């Protein structure tokens, strides 16, 4: 397992901040919803999952994004 929780101690790089701002502005929907903004958010989330999986030589199904310290299981 690779645990990447540096949110409390690591300053995000400018590229990460720009990507987050863009996603929050364009893809604000609930990725579990079936309406248009939700589908757009889900597509962006799945793209990010594939990117992270590729960088870690993992399968996308092995990548879990969580927030607030939960395990997301």
Backbone atoms as SQL, in Angstrom:
CREATE TABLE atoms (id INTEGER PRIMARY KEY, chain TEXT, resi INTEGER, resn TEXT, atom TEXT, x REAL, y REAL, z REAL);
INSERT INTO atoms VALUES
  (1, 'A', 1, 'UNK', 'N', 0.847, -1.169, 0.000),
  (2, 'A', 1, 'UNK', 'CA', 0.000, 0.000, 0.000),
  (3, 'A', 1, 'UNK', 'C', 0.897, 1.239, 0.000),
  (4, 'A', 2, 'UNK', 'N', 0.524, 2.193, -0.800),
  (5, 'A', 2, 'UNK', 'CA', 1.204, 3.485, -0.809),
  (6, 'A', 2, 'UNK', 'C', 0.222, 4.495, -0.236),
  (7, 'A', 3, 'UNK', 'N', 0.599, 5.130, 0.844),
  (8, 'A', 3, 'UNK', 'CA', -0.286, 6.080, 1.519),
  (9, 'A', 3, 'UNK', 'C', 0.203, 7.487, 1.230),
  (10, 'A', 4, 'UNK', 'N', -0.599, 8.266, 0.544),
  (11, 'A', 4, 'UNK', 'CA', -0.185, 9.598, 0.101),
  (12, 'A', 4, 'UNK', 'C', -0.972, 10.692, 0.819),
  (13, 'A', 5, 'UNK', 'N', -0.910, 10.732, 2.129),
  (14, 'A', 5, 'UNK', 'CA', -1.638, 11.750, 2.880),
  (15, 'A', 5, 'UNK', 'C', -0.661, 12.787, 3.407),
  (16, 'A', 6, 'UNK', 'N', -0.416, 13.779, 2.606),
  (17, 'A', 6, 'UNK', 'CA', 0.456, 14.875, 3.011),
  (18, 'A', 6, 'UNK', 'C', -0.320, 16.180, 3.093),
  (19, 'A', 7, 'UNK', 'N', -1.639, 16.105, 3.104),
  (20, 'A', 7, 'UNK', 'CA', -2.473, 17.301, 3.049),
  (21, 'A', 7, 'UNK', 'C', -2.227, 18.252, 4.211),
  (22, 'A', 8, 'UNK', 'N', -1.924, 17.730, 5.368),
  (23, 'A', 8, 'UNK', 'CA', -1.757, 18.592, 6.539),
  (24, 'A', 8, 'UNK', 'C', -0.368, 19.225, 6.609),
  (25, 'A', 9, 'UNK', 'N', 0.575, 18.724, 5.830),
  (26, 'A', 9, 'UNK', 'CA', 1.942, 19.193, 6.006),
  (27, 'A', 9, 'UNK', 'C', 2.653, 19.628, 4.728),
  (28, 'A', 10, 'UNK', 'N', 2.121, 19.326, 3.583),
  (29, 'A', 10, 'UNK', 'CA', 2.821, 19.609, 2.346),
  (30, 'A', 10, 'UNK', 'C', 2.066, 20.648, 1.519),
  (31, 'A', 11, 'UNK', 'N', 2.773, 21.672, 1.106),
  (32, 'A', 11, 'UNK', 'CA', 2.178, 22.703, 0.267),
  (33, 'A', 11, 'UNK', 'C', 2.006, 22.164, -1.150),
  (34, 'A', 12, 'UNK', 'N', 0.821, 22.323, -1.748),
  (35, 'A', 12, 'UNK', 'CA', 0.624, 21.833, -3.114),
  (36, 'A', 12, 'UNK', 'C', 1.457, 22.631, -4.119),
  (37, 'A', 13, 'UNK', 'N', 1.899, 21.953, -5.161),
  (38, 'A', 13, 'UNK', 'CA', 2.641, 22.643, -6.214),
  (39, 'A', 13, 'UNK', 'C', 1.670, 23.492, -7.033),
  (40, 'A', 14, 'UNK', 'N', 2.161, 24.515, -7.716),
  (41, 'A', 14, 'UNK', 'CA', 1.282, 25.391, -8.503),
  (42, 'A', 14, 'UNK', 'C', 0.448, 24.640, -9.537),
  (43, 'A', 15, 'UNK', 'N', 1.023, 23.609, -10.155),
  (44, 'A', 15, 'UNK', 'CA', 0.285, 22.837, -11.150),
  (45, 'A', 15, 'UNK', 'C', -0.905, 22.111, -10.527),
  (46, 'A', 16, 'UNK', 'N', -0.719, 21.564, -9.329),
  (47, 'A', 16, 'UNK', 'CA', -1.820, 20.881, -8.644),
  (48, 'A', 16, 'UNK', 'C', -2.914, 21.874, -8.269),
  (49, 'A', 17, 'UNK', 'N', -2.525, 23.035, -7.788),
  (50, 'A', 17, 'UNK', 'CA', -3.519, 24.053, -7.436),
  (51, 'A', 17, 'UNK', 'C', -4.319, 24.499, -8.661),
  (52, 'A', 18, 'UNK', 'N', -3.638, 24.671, -9.785),
  (53, 'A', 18, 'UNK', 'CA', -4.322, 25.088, -11.009),
  (54, 'A', 18, 'UNK', 'C', -5.291, 24.007, -11.478),
  (55, 'A', 19, 'UNK', 'N', -4.876, 22.748, -11.416),
  (56, 'A', 19, 'UNK', 'CA', -5.748, 21.648, -11.820),
  (57, 'A', 19, 'UNK', 'C', -6.963, 21.548, -10.908),
  (58, 'A', 20, 'UNK', 'N', -6.756, 21.729, -9.615),
  (59, 'A', 20, 'UNK', 'CA', -7.872, 21.677, -8.666),
  (60, 'A', 20, 'UNK', 'C', -8.850, 22.819, -8.912),
  (61, 'A', 21, 'UNK', 'N', -8.337, 24.024, -9.118),
  (62, 'A', 21, 'UNK', 'CA', -9.206, 25.178, -9.363),
  (63, 'A', 21, 'UNK', 'C', -10.020, 24.981, -10.639),
  (64, 'A', 22, 'UNK', 'N', -9.375, 24.462, -11.675),
  (65, 'A', 22, 'UNK', 'CA', -10.069, 24.217, -12.934),
  (66, 'A', 22, 'UNK', 'C', -11.165, 23.169, -12.748),
  (67, 'A', 23, 'UNK', 'N', -10.859, 22.099, -12.044),
  (68, 'A', 23, 'UNK', 'CA', -11.845, 21.041, -11.817),
  (69, 'A', 23, 'UNK', 'C', -13.017, 21.551, -10.994),
  (70, 'A', 24, 'UNK', 'N', -12.749, 22.345, -9.987),
  (71, 'A', 24, 'UNK', 'CA', -13.823, 22.857, -9.142),
  (72, 'A', 24, 'UNK', 'C', -14.709, 23.850, -9.887),
  (73, 'A', 25, 'UNK', 'N', -14.142, 24.542, -10.840),
  (74, 'A', 25, 'UNK', 'CA', -14.928, 25.508, -11.607),
  (75, 'A', 25, 'UNK', 'C', -15.738, 24.832, -12.713),
  (76, 'A', 26, 'UNK', 'N', -15.141, 23.854, -13.388),
  (77, 'A', 26, 'UNK', 'CA', -15.793, 23.207, -14.533),
  (78, 'A', 26, 'UNK', 'C', -16.604, 21.976, -14.158),
  (79, 'A', 27, 'UNK', 'N', -16.165, 21.240, -13.180),
  (80, 'A', 27, 'UNK', 'CA', -16.748, 19.922, -12.883),
  (81, 'A', 27, 'UNK', 'C', -17.235, 19.860, -11.442),
  (82, 'A', 28, 'UNK', 'N', -18.191, 20.662, -11.134),
  (83, 'A', 28, 'UNK', 'CA', -18.654, 20.792, -9.755),
  (84, 'A', 28, 'UNK', 'C', -19.737, 19.795, -9.388),
  (85, 'A', 29, 'UNK', 'N', -20.162, 18.974, -10.322),
  (86, 'A', 29, 'UNK', 'CA', -21.253, 18.038, -10.061),
  (87, 'A', 29, 'UNK', 'C', -20.830, 16.863, -9.204),
  (88, 'A', 30, 'UNK', 'N', -21.816, 16.157, -8.683),
  (89, 'A', 30, 'UNK', 'CA', -21.598, 14.940, -7.914),
  (90, 'A', 30, 'UNK', 'C', -21.294, 13.812, -8.894),
  (91, 'A', 31, 'UNK', 'N', -20.099, 13.208, -8.828),
  (92, 'A', 31, 'UNK', 'CA', -19.749, 12.182, -9.808),
  (93, 'A', 31, 'UNK', 'C', -20.605, 10.920, -9.723),
  (94, 'A', 32, 'UNK', 'N', -21.403, 10.792, -8.683),
  (95, 'A', 32, 'UNK', 'CA', -22.313, 9.649, -8.578),
  (96, 'A', 32, 'UNK', 'C', -23.675, 9.941, -9.195),
  (97, 'A', 33, 'UNK', 'N', -23.909, 11.187, -9.593),
  (98, 'A', 33, 'UNK', 'CA', -25.203, 11.580, -10.152),
  (99, 'A', 33, 'UNK', 'C', -25.250, 11.321, -11.654),
  (100, 'A', 34, 'UNK', 'N', -26.457, 11.232, -12.200),
  (101, 'A', 34, 'UNK', 'CA', -26.604, 10.946, -13.627),
  (102, 'A', 34, 'UNK', 'C', -26.840, 12.183, -14.474),
  (103, 'A', 35, 'UNK', 'N', -26.970, 13.353, -13.843),
  (104, 'A', 35, 'UNK', 'CA', -27.176, 14.570, -14.619),
  (105, 'A', 35, 'UNK', 'C', -25.854, 15.013, -15.248),
  (106, 'A', 36, 'UNK', 'N', -25.936, 15.925, -16.216),
  (107, 'A', 36, 'UNK', 'CA', -24.766, 16.327, -17.005),
  (108, 'A', 36, 'UNK', 'C', -23.535, 16.713, -16.207),
  (109, 'A', 37, 'UNK', 'N', -23.653, 17.660, -15.250),
  (110, 'A', 37, 'UNK', 'CA', -22.460, 18.033, -14.482),
  (111, 'A', 37, 'UNK', 'C', -21.877, 16.861, -13.685),
  (112, 'A', 38, 'UNK', 'N', -22.725, 15.952, -13.240),
  (113, 'A', 38, 'UNK', 'CA', -22.237, 14.775, -12.516),
  (114, 'A', 38, 'UNK', 'C', -21.451, 13.850, -13.430),
  (115, 'A', 39, 'UNK', 'N', -21.952, 13.645, -14.629),
  (116, 'A', 39, 'UNK', 'CA', -21.231, 12.798, -15.590),
  (117, 'A', 39, 'UNK', 'C', -19.889, 13.421, -15.968),
  (118, 'A', 40, 'UNK', 'N', -19.871, 14.741, -16.094),
  (119, 'A', 40, 'UNK', 'CA', -18.615, 15.432, -16.418),
  (120, 'A', 40, 'UNK', 'C', -17.611, 15.271, -15.268),
  (121, 'A', 41, 'UNK', 'N', -18.081, 15.409, -14.040),
  (122, 'A', 41, 'UNK', 'CA', -17.206, 15.232, -12.880),
  (123, 'A', 41, 'UNK', 'C', -16.685, 13.801, -12.809),
  (124, 'A', 42, 'UNK', 'N', -17.552, 12.823, -13.088),
  (125, 'A', 42, 'UNK', 'CA', -17.119, 11.425, -13.059),
  (126, 'A', 42, 'UNK', 'C', -16.056, 11.159, -14.114),
  (127, 'A', 43, 'UNK', 'N', -16.225, 11.726, -15.299),
  (128, 'A', 43, 'UNK', 'CA', -15.231, 11.533, -16.358),
  (129, 'A', 43, 'UNK', 'C', -13.874, 12.094, -15.940),
  (130, 'A', 44, 'UNK', 'N', -13.879, 13.265, -15.320),
  (131, 'A', 44, 'UNK', 'CA', -12.624, 13.859, -14.863),
  (132, 'A', 44, 'UNK', 'C', -12.000, 13.028, -13.743),
  (133, 'A', 45, 'UNK', 'N', -12.814, 12.545, -12.834),
  (134, 'A', 45, 'UNK', 'CA', -12.333, 11.708, -11.736),
  (135, 'A', 45, 'UNK', 'C', -11.716, 10.415, -12.267),
  (136, 'A', 46, 'UNK', 'N', -12.382, 9.786, -13.223),
  (137, 'A', 46, 'UNK', 'CA', -11.842, 8.546, -13.784),
  (138, 'A', 46, 'UNK', 'C', -10.567, 8.789, -14.587),
  (139, 'A', 47, 'UNK', 'N', -10.471, 9.928, -15.233),
  (140, 'A', 47, 'UNK', 'CA', -9.241, 10.288, -15.936),
  (141, 'A', 47, 'UNK', 'C', -8.086, 10.441, -14.940),
  (142, 'A', 48, 'UNK', 'N', -8.362, 11.101, -13.835),
  (143, 'A', 48, 'UNK', 'CA', -7.342, 11.263, -12.793),
  (144, 'A', 48, 'UNK', 'C', -6.930, 9.907, -12.224),
  (145, 'A', 49, 'UNK', 'N', -7.905, 9.018, -12.034),
  (146, 'A', 49, 'UNK', 'CA', -7.617, 7.676, -11.509),
  (147, 'A', 49, 'UNK', 'C', -6.679, 6.923, -12.460),
  (148, 'A', 50, 'UNK', 'N', -6.947, 7.024, -13.772),
  (149, 'A', 50, 'UNK', 'CA', -6.075, 6.360, -14.750),
  (150, 'A', 50, 'UNK', 'C', -4.672, 6.963, -14.748),
  (151, 'A', 51, 'UNK', 'N', -4.594, 8.288, -14.618),
  (152, 'A', 51, 'UNK', 'CA', -3.291, 8.956, -14.600),
  (153, 'A', 51, 'UNK', 'C', -2.469, 8.509, -13.396),
  (154, 'A', 52, 'UNK', 'N', -3.086, 8.496, -12.220),
  (155, 'A', 52, 'UNK', 'CA', -2.380, 8.079, -11.003),
  (156, 'A', 52, 'UNK', 'C', -1.986, 6.601, -11.114),
  (157, 'A', 53, 'UNK', 'N', -2.889, 5.774, -11.598),
  (158, 'A', 53, 'UNK', 'CA', -2.585, 4.354, -11.751),
  (159, 'A', 53, 'UNK', 'C', -1.388, 4.149, -12.679),
  (160, 'A', 54, 'UNK', 'N', -1.365, 4.879, -13.781),
  (161, 'A', 54, 'UNK', 'CA', -0.238, 4.765, -14.700),
  (162, 'A', 54, 'UNK', 'C', 1.079, 5.176, -14.065),
  (163, 'A', 55, 'UNK', 'N', 1.038, 6.239, -13.268),
  (164, 'A', 55, 'UNK', 'CA', 2.263, 6.709, -12.609),
  (165, 'A', 55, 'UNK', 'C', 2.770, 5.719, -11.568),
  (166, 'A', 56, 'UNK', 'N', 1.852, 4.949, -10.986),
  (167, 'A', 56, 'UNK', 'CA', 2.227, 3.993, -9.939),
  (168, 'A', 56, 'UNK', 'C', 2.319, 2.563, -10.446),
  (169, 'A', 57, 'UNK', 'N', 2.157, 2.369, -11.757),
  (170, 'A', 57, 'UNK', 'CA', 2.154, 1.034, -12.349),
  (171, 'A', 57, 'UNK', 'C', 1.110, 0.150, -11.657),
  (172, 'A', 58, 'UNK', 'N', -0.081, 0.692, -11.500),
  (173, 'A', 58, 'UNK', 'CA', -1.187, -0.013, -10.857),
  (174, 'A', 58, 'UNK', 'C', -2.373, -0.031, -11.807),
  (175, 'A', 59, 'UNK', 'N', -3.394, -0.762, -11.438),
  (176, 'A', 59, 'UNK', 'CA', -4.624, -0.715, -12.232),
  (177, 'A', 59, 'UNK', 'C', -5.526, 0.372, -11.657),
  (178, 'A', 60, 'UNK', 'N', -6.351, 1.000, -12.481),
  (179, 'A', 60, 'UNK', 'CA', -7.235, 2.053, -11.978),
  (180, 'A', 60, 'UNK', 'C', -8.128, 1.582, -10.826),
  (181, 'A', 61, 'UNK', 'N', -8.518, 0.320, -10.821),
  (182, 'A', 61, 'UNK', 'CA', -9.354, -0.209, -9.748),
  (183, 'A', 61, 'UNK', 'C', -8.666, -0.246, -8.400),
  (184, 'A', 62, 'UNK', 'N', -7.350, -0.114, -8.396),
  (185, 'A', 62, 'UNK', 'CA', -6.600, -0.116, -7.140),
  (186, 'A', 62, 'UNK', 'C', -6.465, 1.283, -6.537),
  (187, 'A', 63, 'UNK', 'N', -6.890, 2.306, -7.262),
  (188, 'A', 63, 'UNK', 'CA', -6.726, 3.687, -6.814),
  (189, 'A', 63, 'UNK', 'C', -8.017, 4.177, -6.164),
  (190, 'A', 64, 'UNK', 'N', -7.916, 4.559, -4.899),
  (191, 'A', 64, 'UNK', 'CA', -9.051, 5.098, -4.156),
  (192, 'A', 64, 'UNK', 'C', -8.725, 6.524, -3.743),
  (193, 'A', 65, 'UNK', 'N', -9.599, 7.438, -4.081),
  (194, 'A', 65, 'UNK', 'CA', -9.449, 8.826, -3.645),
  (195, 'A', 65, 'UNK', 'C', -10.342, 9.016, -2.426),
  (196, 'A', 66, 'UNK', 'N', -9.781, 9.533, -1.352),
  (197, 'A', 66, 'UNK', 'CA', -10.550, 9.765, -0.144),
  (198, 'A', 66, 'UNK', 'C', -10.378, 11.214, 0.295),
  (199, 'A', 67, 'UNK', 'N', -11.182, 11.626, 1.245),
  (200, 'A', 67, 'UNK', 'CA', -11.039, 12.965, 1.816),
  (201, 'A', 67, 'UNK', 'C', -11.352, 12.899, 3.296),
  (202, 'A', 68, 'UNK', 'N', -10.883, 13.854, 4.036),
  (203, 'A', 68, 'UNK', 'CA', -11.226, 13.954, 5.445),
  (204, 'A', 68, 'UNK', 'C', -10.733, 12.826, 6.315),
  (205, 'A', 69, 'UNK', 'N', -9.742, 12.098, 5.872),
  (206, 'A', 69, 'UNK', 'CA', -9.166, 11.052, 6.693),
  (207, 'A', 69, 'UNK', 'C', -9.941, 9.747, 6.692),
  (208, 'A', 70, 'UNK', 'N', -10.950, 9.622, 5.847),
  (209, 'A', 70, 'UNK', 'CA', -11.669, 8.346, 5.798),
  (210, 'A', 70, 'UNK', 'C', -10.951, 7.390, 4.880),
  (211, 'A', 71, 'UNK', 'N', -11.265, 6.136, 5.008),
  (212, 'A', 71, 'UNK', 'CA', -10.615, 5.119, 4.179),
  (213, 'A', 71, 'UNK', 'C', -11.347, 4.913, 2.875),
  (214, 'A', 72, 'UNK', 'N', -12.543, 5.408, 2.725),
  (215, 'A', 72, 'UNK', 'CA', -13.261, 5.292, 1.472),
  (216, 'A', 72, 'UNK', 'C', -13.682, 3.895, 1.104),
  (217, 'A', 73, 'UNK', 'N', -13.759, 3.020, 2.063),
  (218, 'A', 73, 'UNK', 'CA', -14.126, 1.620, 1.783),
  (219, 'A', 73, 'UNK', 'C', -15.576, 1.391, 2.145);
